[in-house]
């Protein structure tokens, strides 16, 4: 059986640099960190309230009822925040994917990979491939000064 030689034009980009240069993605990550911090504070406040009730020798049933209320409240906040963060991240990833596809089409690339995620054959891709990191970043954030990826 003869090997079929097929020529592909390959591009690569630095996904981490693109993410940090894309305000929408950075904003979604910031929102995630704020949400985690807020949930930690809510848990701490809930624990303090329960400790205060115990210190005041409140009835066990009252403390258990309050603990359940706090847990339900935290679960609702957590679900809402997770959904919001996921929506923001998904929108950012979708825009990034669209930018990569647009640049690939403009440059006639058949395949685009994350240059930092290549475990085998990476030398060939990085040597012969087209680094489109700057072009992707410019698509995502036209106002950003062109970063240096070399």
RAGI-V305132 format. One record per helix or strand of 3 or more residues. SS is the DSSP state (H for helix, E for strand). FROM is the first residue (numbers start at 1). LEN is the number of residues. If there is no record, write none. Layout:
((SS:FROM:LEN) (SS:FROM:LEN))
This chain:
((E:10:4) (H:15:7) (H:23:33) (H:60:48) (E:111:4) (H:115:3) (H:122:7) (H:133:8))
